[in-house]
Amino acid sequence: MTQADDLAGAPAEFDAFYAATAKRLVATVYAITGDLAEAEDAVQEAYVRAWQRWGRITRDGDPLPWVRTVATRLAISTWRRTRNRVRAHFRHGPQADVPELSADRVALVEALRELPAQQRQVVVLHHLLDLPVEQVAREAGVSNGAVRTRLSRARKVLGTRLTDAEGADGPGRTGNPAASSPTYNTEEVVSHG
């Protein structure tokens, strides 16, 4: 079989893969970086690189972990972040207004931004994408124990931050205790995994 035969169905296969995974991958990288434009740029670059290696990365099975790893690594690069912001500003001007996010989502994004990048990455992969610890370890390039340690530390910080944010200015503050939002239970989260 020739390389041309290998790639005969590749465009349709790649298009289907992209359509099925791009939106969620942007959301994943956005959760890690806290910057939507940066997440979109990193994800697009990861898909370009995946297309260039499509035959090789699909031979080993599911290409999504490879694309997610590349996108994450690109997004957390300080050099890339700076370069893309400058390019976008010159190319498109100031960012257009976007609809407001819910208070809970804003609190979660803010709490995630306060975590170190390594902790933020494992929280997003494990809790938002529901990946097992072993796969998170492979994608992050660390041991299972390191992933568990990062998750534990991140959960403690997130539990404190999210509970504090809810108490300070959370939704449902009408003076009626029954109207208050539920508190975040970090006990349940710690046992996950």
Disulfide bonds with the S-S distance in Angstrom:
none
